[in-house]
Amino acid sequence: MARHRRASKSSTIRGPTVGSLLVAQLNSDIITGAKGLANGSPIGLTVARPEVADGLKGVTIRPIYPMTGDHHFNEVQMTDVFVPDDMVVGEIGNGWQQVTAELAFERSGPERFLSTLPVLRAGAARMNETGYDDTAAIEVGALVMRLAALRTMSLGVAAALDRHEAPAVQAAMVKDAGTRYESQVTDTMRRLTGVAARPGGDALEEMLAEAIVHAPGFTLRGGTNEVLRGVIARELGLR
């Protein structure tokens, strides 16, 4: 007999993603619940490999459009979805370890701090054209130094995962620092160049406009900064 498990809507680290892997039986599992997935993915580690999403009866995929109108997120609704063993990701009963390892990759990858790198490059090029003072040069240099530090931190987490360690806290620190860095790049380059964010403008104006409207989504990918700081605080014994 298959087991029926209802998984509620929740944050990235909880919900059907973990539940489906934890409760899967030797023969099958039946999942009911909803999950928001990034990057337009129809289905992720929730119950099966991505290529089987369309073949699972009971799976409904609804696009989620941000204010930009781009399609990067879906809500996946699962209603009594039957999942055979050969569609389960990882080892049955080892769902928590599977998900936390995947979250460490997601939270510490370069995409967590490189989203606004084109803005930094274009802004620096504009400053070279229009001129800048020593203070502006120091601010840009500080952004580049922080980028180098984030890259080193990201590589450190990747190396730890390759050693089969569980650097959940280190990954949370990379993501928290990276999210704040991405917004700082946009704010700093707007101020130093004096360029207004304008859709349909020149290259830098367009980049700034896109960065501003996408900024609220930076913190959602892999968990909000508030959630991540809670993870770090628990490790430090502060909560």
LODOBA-50130 format. One record per atom (N, C-alpha, C): residue number from 1; atom name; z, x, y; residue in three letters. Coordinates in steps of 0.001 Angstrom, whole numbers, plus 500000, padded with zeros to 6 digits. Each point is the difference from the previous one (the first is absolute). Layout:
<nodes>
i/at/up/east/north/aa
NUM/CA/Z/X/Y/ALA
...
</nodes>
This chain:
<nodes>
i/at/up/east/north/aa
1/N/500000/500841/498811/MET
1/CA/500000/499159/501189/MET
1/C/500000/500880/501243/MET
2/N/499228/499592/500985/ALA
2/CA/499981/500731/501254/ALA
2/C/501169/499578/500875/ALA
3/N/500431/500861/500845/ARG
3/CA/501093/499701/500912/ARG
3/C/499437/499612/501353/ARG
4/N/500590/498983/500618/HIS
4/CA/499574/499568/501328/HIS
4/C/501014/500537/501008/HIS
5/N/499501/500662/501023/ARG
5/CA/500882/500557/501021/ARG
5/C/499441/499673/501372/ARG
6/N/500823/499457/500865/ARG
6/CA/499567/499658/501351/ARG
6/C/500429/501114/500943/ARG
7/N/499050/500521/500776/ALA
7/CA/500278/501084/500928/ALA
7/C/499780/499510/501420/ALA
8/N/500978/500197/500858/SER
8/CA/499924/499452/501348/SER
8/C/499250/500928/500941/SER
9/N/499576/499430/501145/LYS
9/CA/499405/500820/501055/LYS
9/C/501053/500961/500505/LYS
10/N/499595/501239/500307/SER
10/CA/500997/500973/500402/SER
10/C/499328/501222/500583/SER
11/N/500794/501041/500226/SER
11/CA/499461/501223/500573/SER
11/C/499272/500804/498942/SER
12/N/499429/501116/500415/THR
12/CA/499183/500803/499096/THR
12/C/500767/500446/498767/THR
13/N/501279/500310/500178/ILE
13/CA/500724/500632/498911/ILE
13/C/500541/499010/498980/ILE
14/N/499914/498691/500286/ARG
14/CA/500565/499031/499085/ARG
14/C/498953/498985/499580/ARG
15/N/500441/498919/499382/GLY
15/CA/499084/498908/499696/GLY
15/C/499250/500210/498705/GLY
16/N/498840/499349/499864/PRO
16/CA/499280/499991/498735/PRO
16/C/499540/501373/499573/PRO
17/N/499841/500915/500966/THR
17/CA/499565/501342/499628/THR
17/C/500975/500613/499008/THR
18/N/501293/499913/500328/VAL
18/CA/501010/500555/499110/VAL
18/C/500265/499054/498841/VAL
19/N/500166/498719/500322/GLY
19/CA/500394/499045/498975/GLY
19/C/499047/499949/498837/GLY
20/N/498692/500019/500280/SER
20/CA/499030/499857/498928/SER
20/C/500063/501166/499034/SER
21/N/500273/501179/500538/LEU
21/CA/500047/501158/499123/LEU
21/C/501315/500076/499242/LEU
22/N/501059/499525/500623/LEU
22/CA/501295/500071/499347/LEU
22/C/500136/498990/498860/LEU
23/N/499410/498809/500153/VAL
23/CA/500251/498951/499022/VAL
23/C/498890/499869/498967/VAL
24/N/498953/500832/500103/ALA
24/CA/498896/499887/499047/ALA
24/C/500501/500201/498572/ALA
25/N/499597/499097/499094/GLN
25/CA/500399/500107/498603/GLN
25/C/498935/500740/499201/GLN
26/N/500242/500169/498746/LEU
26/CA/499070/500746/499161/LEU
26/C/498665/499291/499856/LEU
27/N/499980/498694/500093/ASN
27/CA/498764/499260/499801/ASN
27/C/499359/499535/501297/ASN
28/N/500796/499522/500931/SER
28/CA/499415/499483/501230/SER
28/C/501082/499711/501009/SER
29/N/499560/499613/501213/ASP
29/CA/500902/499527/501031/ASP
29/C/499256/498976/500825/ASP
30/N/500715/499052/500588/ILE
30/CA/499409/498997/500871/ILE
30/C/500680/500115/501354/ILE
31/N/499214/500159/501051/ILE
31/CA/500536/500286/501318/ILE
31/C/499668/498872/500956/ILE
32/N/500998/499629/500825/THR
32/CA/499788/499067/501086/THR
32/C/500635/500586/501250/THR
33/N/499245/500060/501111/GLY
33/CA/500551/500543/501231/GLY
33/C/498899/500339/500970/GLY
34/N/500359/500625/501109/ALA
34/CA/499031/500372/501031/ALA
34/C/500328/501384/500509/ALA
35/N/498948/500711/500439/LYS
35/CA/500192/501352/500499/LYS
35/C/498912/500316/501002/LYS
36/N/500378/500643/501102/GLY
36/CA/499013/500482/500955/GLY
36/C/499595/501410/499641/GLY
37/N/498701/500269/499961/LEU
37/CA/499496/501310/499620/LEU
37/C/499105/500551/501095/LEU
38/N/500135/501309/500258/ALA
38/CA/499262/500617/501092/ALA
38/C/498631/500489/499563/ALA
39/N/499218/500419/501002/ASN
39/CA/498696/500633/499796/ASN
39/C/498998/499118/499282/ASN
40/N/500172/498684/500122/GLY
40/CA/499029/499081/499409/GLY
40/C/500050/499944/498498/GLY
41/N/501023/500585/499384/SER
41/CA/500074/500006/498546/SER
41/C/500204/498601/499462/SER
42/N/499238/499572/498991/PRO
42/CA/500196/498669/499439/PRO
42/C/501280/499913/499192/PRO
43/N/500359/501065/499341/ILE
43/CA/501255/500030/499252/ILE
43/C/500327/501458/499704/ILE
44/N/501267/500352/500031/GLY
44/CA/500356/501406/499860/GLY
44/C/500792/500249/498739/GLY
45/N/501177/500585/500139/LEU
45/CA/500827/500300/498850/LEU
45/C/500831/498802/499570/LEU
46/N/499716/498854/500617/THR
46/CA/500823/498830/499737/THR
46/C/500017/499649/498522/THR
47/N/498827/499755/499423/VAL
47/CA/499987/499625/498593/VAL
47/C/498932/500720/499203/VAL
48/N/499015/500582/500664/ALA
48/CA/498878/500510/499227/ALA
48/C/499192/500991/500801/ALA
49/N/499038/500615/499339/ARG
49/CA/499082/500897/500682/ARG
49/C/499121/499203/500950/ARG
50/N/499534/500605/501120/PRO
50/CA/499252/499234/500997/PRO
50/C/498760/499311/499461/PRO
51/N/499315/500608/499046/GLU
51/CA/498719/499433/499583/GLU
51/C/500127/498707/499214/GLU
52/N/501240/499611/499607/VAL
52/CA/500146/498783/499210/VAL
52/C/500435/498804/500827/VAL
53/N/500142/500187/501316/ALA
53/CA/500546/498923/500828/ALA
53/C/499175/498731/499885/ALA
54/N/498677/500141/500097/ASP
54/CA/499154/498823/499984/ASP
54/C/499974/499311/498636/ASP
55/N/500407/500700/498967/GLY
55/CA/499965/499421/498668/GLY
55/C/501300/499364/499577/GLY
56/N/500998/500012/500862/LEU
56/CA/501291/499424/499656/LEU
56/C/500076/498568/500502/LEU
57/N/500162/499085/499101/LYS
57/CA/500130/498600/500367/LYS
57/C/501333/499782/500719/LYS
58/N/499941/499273/501114/GLY
58/CA/501207/499716/500763/GLY
58/C/500209/500912/501191/GLY
59/N/499083/500968/500218/VAL
59/CA/500110/500905/501141/VAL
59/C/499162/499457/501158/VAL
60/N/500652/499785/501142/THR
60/CA/499313/499550/501212/THR
60/C/500152/501071/501063/THR
61/N/498880/500421/500596/ILE
61/CA/500009/501071/500992/ILE
61/C/499630/499419/501360/ILE
62/N/500890/500168/500974/ARG
62/CA/499753/499492/501343/ARG
62/C/500023/501177/500983/ARG
63/N/498954/500172/500801/PRO
63/CA/499994/501097/500977/PRO
63/C/500997/499755/501124/PRO
64/N/500582/501071/500508/ILE
64/CA/500893/499960/501153/ILE
64/C/499336/500807/501106/ILE
65/N/499708/499371/501121/TYR
65/CA/499302/500672/501088/TYR
65/C/500969/500325/501134/TYR
66/N/500088/501247/500411/PRO
66/CA/500830/500351/501161/PRO
66/C/499297/499607/501289/PRO
67/N/500596/500325/501135/MET
67/CA/499434/499612/501284/MET
67/C/498649/500674/500272/MET
68/N/499708/501079/499282/THR
68/CA/498718/500671/500188/THR
68/C/498859/499270/499311/THR
69/N/500327/499112/499060/GLY
69/CA/498978/499301/499244/GLY
69/C/499517/500754/498780/GLY
70/N/500483/501237/499817/ASP
70/CA/499597/500784/498834/ASP
70/C/500695/499477/498746/ASP
71/N/499414/500295/498870/HIS
71/CA/500564/499552/498724/HIS
71/C/500586/501204/499270/HIS
72/N/501335/500135/500076/HIS
72/CA/500694/501092/499322/HIS
72/C/501075/499500/499038/HIS
73/N/500397/498736/500129/PHE
73/CA/501089/499475/499190/PHE
73/C/499569/498724/499292/PHE
74/N/500572/499794/498836/ASN
74/CA/499844/498751/499263/ASN
74/C/501365/499489/499579/ASN
75/N/500126/498699/499880/GLU
75/CA/501128/499428/499280/GLU
75/C/499504/499603/498623/GLU
76/N/500667/500482/498979/VAL
76/CA/499638/499672/498624/VAL
76/C/501035/499022/499448/VAL
77/N/499554/498819/499683/GLN
77/CA/500875/498967/499430/GLN
77/C/499747/499918/498504/GLN
78/N/501068/500116/499224/MET
78/CA/499891/499946/498545/MET
78/C/500746/498778/499474/MET
79/N/499319/499162/499267/THR
79/CA/500595/498792/499444/THR
79/C/499798/499989/498488/THR
80/N/501074/500241/499267/ASP
80/CA/499959/500025/498539/ASP
80/C/498889/500921/499492/ASP
81/N/499971/501204/500528/VAL
81/CA/498963/500962/499610/VAL
81/C/500418/500694/498706/VAL
82/N/499157/499904/499003/PHE
82/CA/500255/500666/498718/PHE
82/C/499504/501438/500078/PHE
83/N/500871/500953/499672/VAL
83/CA/499651/501416/500069/VAL
83/C/500233/500651/498633/VAL
84/N/498941/500369/499297/PRO
84/CA/500164/500690/498713/PRO
84/C/500487/501426/500213/PRO
85/N/500514/500584/498932/ASP
85/CA/500586/501337/500095/ASP
85/C/499026/501044/500525/ASP
86/N/498724/499898/499606/ASP
86/CA/499067/501057/500394/ASP
86/C/499645/499959/501481/ASP
87/N/500526/499004/500736/MET
87/CA/499786/499932/501434/MET
87/C/501222/500464/500794/MET
88/N/501081/500336/499305/VAL
88/CA/501221/500439/500676/VAL
88/C/499846/501451/500443/VAL
89/N/500403/500280/501243/VAL
89/CA/499945/501366/500526/VAL
89/C/501294/500719/499657/VAL
90/N/499902/501219/499482/GLY
90/CA/501186/500768/499656/GLY
90/C/500606/499539/498693/GLY
91/N/501271/500358/499804/GLU
91/CA/500690/499665/498768/GLU
91/C/500791/498717/500173/GLU
92/N/499955/499142/499006/ILE
92/CA/500762/498757/500034/ILE
92/C/501490/500321/500072/ILE
93/N/500697/499340/500926/GLY
93/CA/501420/500254/500193/GLY
93/C/500294/501125/500966/GLY
94/N/498953/500642/500521/ASN
94/CA/500195/501138/500902/ASN
94/C/499398/499687/501373/ASN
95/N/500028/498726/500357/GLY
95/CA/499334/499577/501226/GLY
95/C/500587/500584/501267/GLY
96/N/501338/500091/500070/TRP
96/CA/500617/500505/501229/TRP
96/C/499574/501439/500268/TRP
97/N/500027/500842/498985/GLN
97/CA/499586/501387/500178/GLN
97/C/498530/500086/500384/GLN
98/N/499187/499127/499408/GLN
98/CA/498567/499988/500307/GLN
98/C/499769/499677/501470/GLN
99/N/500683/498958/500475/VAL
99/CA/499780/499550/501370/VAL
99/C/500554/500991/501015/VAL
100/N/501182/500547/499764/THR
100/CA/500566/500945/500959/THR
100/C/499147/501262/500095/THR
101/N/499412/500429/498886/ALA
101/CA/499110/501155/500054/ALA
101/C/498754/499679/500822/ALA
102/N/499427/498804/499788/GLU
102/CA/498825/499608/500772/GLU
102/C/500337/499867/501482/GLU
103/N/501185/499471/500296/LEU
103/CA/500413/499866/501396/LEU
103/C/500163/501356/500657/LEU
104/N/500486/500989/499257/ALA
104/CA/500140/501338/500574/ALA
104/C/498636/500558/500388/ALA
105/N/498991/499783/499143/PHE
105/CA/498642/500417/500351/PHE
105/C/499530/499265/501253/PHE
106/N/500220/498683/500024/GLU
106/CA/499511/499188/501113/GLU
106/C/500675/500374/501307/GLU
107/N/501300/500237/499956/ARG
107/CA/500748/500247/501224/ARG
107/C/499809/501403/500551/ARG
108/N/499660/500940/499161/SER
108/CA/499937/501394/500464/SER
108/C/498585/500536/500107/SER
109/N/498992/499189/499682/GLY
109/CA/498623/500480/500055/GLY
109/C/499538/500259/501422/GLY
110/N/498930/500772/500165/PRO
110/CA/499511/500336/501347/PRO
110/C/499560/498795/500803/PRO
111/N/499642/498896/499327/GLU
111/CA/499595/498801/500739/GLU
111/C/501160/499379/500768/GLU
112/N/501225/500456/499750/ARG
112/CA/501159/499489/500723/ARG
112/C/500179/500654/501359/ARG
113/N/499289/501098/500273/PHE
113/CA/500159/500628/501314/PHE
113/C/498677/500443/500617/PHE
114/N/498881/499719/499353/LEU
114/CA/498700/500422/500526/LEU
114/C/499183/498858/500597/LEU
115/N/500566/498803/500065/SER
115/CA/499226/498858/500478/SER
115/C/499482/500199/501425/SER
116/N/500783/500665/500833/THR
116/CA/499604/500190/501401/THR
116/C/499541/501426/500287/THR
117/N/499695/500769/498964/LEU
117/CA/499484/501351/500237/LEU
117/C/498708/499988/500816/LEU
118/N/499062/499065/499774/PRO
118/CA/498808/499968/500863/PRO
118/C/500337/499816/501473/PRO
119/N/501065/499258/500287/VAL
119/CA/500423/499828/501391/VAL
119/C/500468/501329/500576/VAL
120/N/500762/500748/499226/LEU
120/CA/500480/501306/500458/LEU
120/C/498834/500945/500274/LEU
121/N/499035/500025/499096/ARG
121/CA/498843/500890/500181/ARG
121/C/499163/499590/501214/ARG
122/N/499718/498701/500104/ALA
122/CA/499179/499533/501116/ALA
122/C/500721/500164/501329/ALA
123/N/501303/499763/500001/GLY
123/CA/500773/500171/501225/GLY
123/C/500045/501447/500446/GLY
124/N/500182/500920/499052/ALA
124/CA/500016/501422/500341/ALA
124/C/498644/500452/500528/ALA
125/N/498923/499472/499406/ALA
125/CA/498661/500341/500483/ALA
125/C/499796/499501/501429/ALA
126/N/500503/498798/500296/ARG
126/CA/499875/499459/501349/ARG
126/C/500797/500854/500995/ARG
127/N/501160/500447/499595/MET
127/CA/500815/500841/500879/MET
127/C/499324/501339/500266/MET
128/N/499292/500530/499007/ASN
128/CA/499251/501237/500213/ASN
128/C/498896/499812/501035/ASN
129/N/499442/498800/500029/GLU
129/CA/498932/499710/500954/GLU
129/C/500536/499782/501416/GLU
130/N/501132/499303/500100/THR
130/CA/500506/499610/501314/THR
130/C/501058/500946/500549/THR
131/N/500545/500862/499150/GLY
131/CA/501037/500918/500431/GLY
131/C/501396/499480/499689/GLY
132/N/500962/500905/499918/TYR
132/CA/501377/499628/499676/TYR
132/C/500929/501093/500506/TYR
133/N/501271/499648/500175/ASP
133/CA/500984/500982/500443/ASP
133/C/500808/500512/498818/ASP
134/N/500937/500886/500273/ASP
134/CA/500792/500615/498925/ASP
134/C/500871/498978/499272/ASP
135/N/500509/499047/500749/THR
135/CA/500846/498979/499371/THR
135/C/499215/499184/498978/THR
136/N/498777/499624/500361/ALA
136/CA/499153/499243/499080/ALA
136/C/499668/500829/498765/ALA
137/N/499728/501294/500211/ALA
137/CA/499687/500883/498870/ALA
137/C/501186/500090/499043/ALA
138/N/501201/500044/500541/ILE
138/CA/501202/500078/499164/ILE
138/C/500159/498717/499187/ILE
139/N/499733/498855/500624/GLU
139/CA/500140/498720/499283/GLU
139/C/498996/499893/498856/GLU
140/N/498760/500409/500257/VAL
140/CA/498997/499966/498932/VAL
140/C/500369/500984/498899/VAL
141/N/500467/501172/500392/GLY
141/CA/500431/500983/499005/GLY
141/C/501130/499473/499136/GLY
142/N/500920/499241/500612/ALA
142/CA/501111/499425/499236/ALA
142/C/499486/498988/498978/ALA
143/N/498979/499225/500379/LEU
143/CA/499413/499044/499049/LEU
143/C/499368/500723/498815/LEU
144/N/499312/501091/500279/VAL
144/CA/499372/500771/498926/VAL
144/C/501064/500620/499093/VAL
145/N/501083/500489/500578/MET
145/CA/501080/500584/499197/MET
145/C/500652/498944/499107/MET
146/N/500205/498809/500548/ARG
146/CA/500582/498937/499180/ARG
146/C/499059/499612/498869/ARG
147/N/498708/500001/500280/LEU
147/CA/499020/499694/498959/LEU
147/C/500071/501026/498875/LEU
148/N/500131/501261/500357/ALA
148/CA/500112/501055/498988/ALA
148/C/501273/499833/499177/ALA
149/N/501093/499612/500657/ALA
149/CA/501259/499791/499280/ALA
149/C/499894/498823/499037/ALA
150/N/499363/498915/500443/LEU
150/CA/499820/498842/499128/LEU
150/C/499136/500343/498795/LEU
151/N/498983/500805/500218/ARG
151/CA/499144/500416/498885/ARG
151/C/500804/500808/498980/ARG
152/N/500846/500887/500488/THR
152/CA/500841/500796/499095/THR
152/C/500955/499107/499219/THR
153/N/500595/499023/500679/MET
153/CA/500896/499061/499323/MET
153/C/499248/499201/498945/MET
154/N/498805/499549/500336/SER
154/CA/499192/499224/499056/SER
154/C/499663/500817/498763/SER
155/N/499604/501244/500200/LEU
155/CA/499684/500864/498867/LEU
155/C/501236/500261/499143/LEU
156/N/501159/500080/500635/GLY
156/CA/501236/500205/499250/GLY
156/C/500307/498837/499080/GLY
157/N/499795/498784/500483/VAL
157/CA/500224/498820/499161/VAL
157/C/498989/499965/498858/VAL
158/N/498743/500312/500301/ALA
158/CA/498973/500014/498956/ALA
158/C/500353/501009/498908/ALA
159/N/500499/501173/500400/ALA
159/CA/500385/501016/499020/ALA
159/C/501173/499520/499144/ALA
160/N/500959/499314/500629/ALA
160/CA/501146/499472/499251/ALA
160/C/499550/498951/498978/ALA
161/N/499086/499136/500403/LEU
161/CA/499483/498996/499072/LEU
161/C/499241/500658/498858/LEU
162/N/499304/501087/500299/ASP
162/CA/499280/500712/498954/ASP
162/C/500954/500623/498996/ASP
163/N/501222/500279/500449/ARG
163/CA/501038/500543/499097/ARG
163/C/500773/498871/499318/ARG
164/N/499524/498753/500172/HIS
164/CA/500617/498809/499405/HIS
164/C/501393/499746/500563/HIS
165/N/500215/500376/501249/GLU
165/CA/501240/499671/500683/GLU
165/C/499845/498655/500692/GLU
166/N/501075/499533/500642/ALA
166/CA/499971/498693/500657/ALA
166/C/500435/500159/501461/ALA
167/N/499111/500490/500860/PRO
167/CA/500360/500263/501394/PRO
167/C/499897/498759/500890/PRO
168/N/500706/498946/499627/ALA
168/CA/499888/498743/500744/ALA
168/C/500471/500152/501438/ALA
169/N/501112/500702/500196/VAL
169/CA/500543/500156/501341/VAL
169/C/499095/500885/500851/VAL
170/N/499526/501095/499416/GLN
170/CA/499101/500889/500744/GLN
170/C/498726/499259/500412/GLN
171/N/499479/499169/499097/ALA
171/CA/498801/499228/500324/ALA
171/C/500274/499008/501119/ALA
172/N/501170/499377/499971/ALA
172/CA/500373/499067/501067/ALA
172/C/500077/500710/501342/ALA
173/N/500489/501224/500002/MET
173/CA/500092/500769/501240/MET
173/C/498608/500336/500543/MET
174/N/499070/500343/499110/VAL
174/CA/498631/500294/500433/VAL
174/C/499376/498761/500634/VAL
175/N/500172/498864/499344/LYS
175/CA/499382/498777/500497/LYS
175/C/500603/499568/501326/LYS
176/N/501310/500063/500136/ASP
176/CA/500661/499612/501239/ASP
176/C/499545/500902/501150/ASP
177/N/500020/501308/499764/ALA
177/CA/499580/500940/501037/ALA
177/C/498507/499865/500295/ALA
178/N/499192/499773/498968/GLY
178/CA/498558/499886/500182/GLY
178/C/499611/498771/500790/GLY
179/N/500664/498875/499735/THR
179/CA/499699/498769/500727/THR
179/C/500300/500162/501481/THR
180/N/501143/500593/500303/ARG
180/CA/500361/500205/501404/ARG
180/C/499046/500994/500667/ARG
181/N/499568/500992/499246/TYR
181/CA/499065/500990/500542/TYR
181/C/498665/499355/500366/TYR
182/N/499497/499130/499157/GLU
182/CA/498708/499373/500279/GLU
182/C/500017/499243/501317/GLU
183/N/501075/499257/500252/SER
183/CA/500095/499266/501262/SER
183/C/500205/500947/501174/SER
184/N/500727/501079/499786/GLN
184/CA/500219/500963/501079/GLN
184/C/498693/500656/500428/GLN
185/N/499124/500280/499034/VAL
185/CA/498701/500587/500328/VAL
185/C/499233/499089/500950/VAL
186/N/499949/498716/499669/THR
186/CA/499271/499049/500840/THR
186/C/500590/499936/501406/THR
187/N/501318/499848/500082/ASP
187/CA/500655/499890/501304/ASP
187/C/499812/501266/500830/ASP
188/N/500131/501163/499356/THR
188/CA/499895/501261/500730/THR
188/C/498588/500240/500518/THR
189/N/499001/499740/499174/MET
189/CA/498630/500252/500426/MET
189/C/499553/499013/501075/MET
190/N/500484/498782/499954/ARG
190/CA/499700/499049/501083/ARG
190/C/500554/500515/501320/ARG
191/N/501217/500500/499953/ARG
191/CA/500644/500460/501226/ARG
191/C/499379/501282/500534/ARG
192/N/499717/500959/499107/LEU
192/CA/499485/501285/500450/LEU
192/C/498555/499931/500482/LEU
193/N/499197/499153/499381/THR
193/CA/498596/499905/500393/THR
193/C/499772/498993/501114/THR
194/N/500940/499068/500161/GLY
194/CA/499808/498954/500989/GLY
194/C/498922/499005/499614/GLY
195/N/499638/499975/498722/VAL
195/CA/498950/499113/499513/VAL
195/C/500620/498679/499556/VAL
196/N/499396/498911/500405/ALA
196/CA/500472/498680/499599/ALA
196/C/499394/499616/498656/ALA
197/N/500804/499364/499179/ALA
197/CA/499489/499483/498724/ALA
197/C/499095/498814/500286/ALA
198/N/498758/500090/499525/ARG
198/CA/499055/498923/500317/ARG
198/C/499016/499819/498858/ARG
199/N/500040/498870/499314/PRO
199/CA/498994/499728/498963/PRO
199/C/498603/499987/500598/PRO
200/N/499081/500650/499330/GLY
200/CA/498642/500047/500498/GLY
200/C/499755/501056/501047/GLY
201/N/501013/500824/500295/GLY
201/CA/499849/501068/500975/GLY
201/C/499418/501245/499380/GLY
202/N/500266/501163/500614/ASP
202/CA/499521/501242/499412/ASP
202/C/500818/500308/498744/ASP
203/N/499703/501121/499364/ALA
203/CA/500613/500296/498698/ALA
203/C/501516/500044/500079/ALA
204/N/500553/500690/501005/LEU
204/CA/501450/500113/500113/LEU
204/C/500633/498659/500337/LEU
205/N/499404/499248/500908/GLU
205/CA/500530/498680/500347/GLU
205/C/500026/499086/498777/GLU
206/N/498953/500041/499206/GLU
206/CA/499920/499183/498792/GLU
206/C/501050/500419/498983/GLU
207/N/500171/501320/499809/MET
207/CA/501005/500490/499055/MET
207/C/501404/499575/500413/MET
208/N/500300/500108/501279/LEU
208/CA/501318/499608/500490/LEU
208/C/500240/498514/499781/LEU
209/N/498983/499193/500265/ALA
209/CA/500138/498560/499805/ALA
209/C/500281/499666/498534/ALA
210/N/499268/500628/499105/GLU
210/CA/500200/499740/498572/GLU
210/C/501383/500480/499546/GLU
211/N/500420/501162/500508/ALA
211/CA/501302/500531/499602/ALA
211/C/501130/499076/500432/ALA
212/N/499872/499412/501173/ILE
212/CA/501056/499129/500516/ILE
212/C/500116/498728/499166/ILE
213/N/498881/499375/499686/VAL
213/CA/500076/498747/499244/VAL
213/C/500366/500235/498537/VAL
214/N/499720/501191/499482/HIS
214/CA/500366/500291/498609/HIS
214/C/501427/500521/499871/HIS
215/N/500604/500432/501103/ALA
215/CA/501317/500632/499944/ALA
215/C/501063/499157/499303/ALA
216/N/500074/498666/500216/PRO
216/CA/501029/499229/499295/PRO
216/C/499883/500090/498476/PRO
217/N/498795/500227/499503/GLY
217/CA/499813/500094/498555/GLY
217/C/500395/501339/499424/GLY
218/N/500114/501024/500849/PHE
218/CA/500351/501327/499492/PHE
218/C/501329/499971/499254/PHE
219/N/500963/499290/500564/THR
219/CA/501337/500004/499406/THR
219/C/500098/499119/498765/THR
220/N/499035/499089/499798/LEU
220/CA/500087/499090/498860/LEU
220/C/499592/500662/498696/LEU
221/N/499114/500953/500073/ARG
221/CA/499465/500613/498781/ARG
221/C/501071/500856/499331/ARG
222/N/500391/499624/498809/GLY
222/CA/501005/500780/499287/GLY
222/C/501426/499669/500380/GLY
223/N/500204/498947/500790/GLY
223/CA/501356/499625/500405/GLY
223/C/500229/500266/501477/GLY
224/N/500696/499091/500661/THR
224/CA/500258/500170/501426/THR
224/C/500952/501169/500239/THR
225/N/499988/500517/501218/ASN
225/CA/500881/501123/500330/ASN
225/C/501461/499632/499820/ASN
226/N/500344/498737/500290/GLU
226/CA/501391/499580/499847/GLU
226/C/500434/500066/498537/GLU
227/N/499114/499570/499102/VAL
227/CA/500308/500076/498566/VAL
227/C/500139/501465/499566/VAL
228/N/499095/500838/500469/LEU
228/CA/500030/501407/499601/LEU
228/C/501249/500698/500512/LEU
229/N/500415/499671/501191/ARG
229/CA/501219/500612/500523/ARG
229/C/501216/499560/499199/ARG
230/N/499953/498789/499462/GLY
230/CA/501066/499558/499110/GLY
230/C/500033/500821/498720/GLY
231/N/498810/500322/499468/VAL
231/CA/499918/500859/498803/VAL
231/C/500614/501368/500290/VAL
232/N/499664/500556/501154/ILE
232/CA/500522/501315/500374/ILE
232/C/501513/499933/500219/ILE
233/N/500458/498927/500666/ALA
233/CA/501434/499864/500275/ALA
233/C/500812/499903/498720/ALA
234/N/499480/499295/499003/ARG
234/CA/500721/499916/498720/ARG
234/C/500128/501371/499354/ARG
235/N/498933/500793/500071/GLU
235/CA/500043/501337/499417/GLU
235/C/501028/500879/500703/GLU
236/N/500169/499773/501307/LEU
236/CA/500974/500783/500777/LEU
236/C/501415/499430/499906/LEU
237/N/500151/498889/499290/GLY
237/CA/501308/499388/499854/GLY
237/C/500472/499243/501231/GLY
238/N/499046/499586/500843/LEU
238/CA/500358/499307/501240/LEU
238/C/500010/498499/499847/LEU
239/N/499542/499474/498839/ARG
239/CA/500039/498563/499776/ARG
239/C/500043/499719/498497/ARG
</nodes>
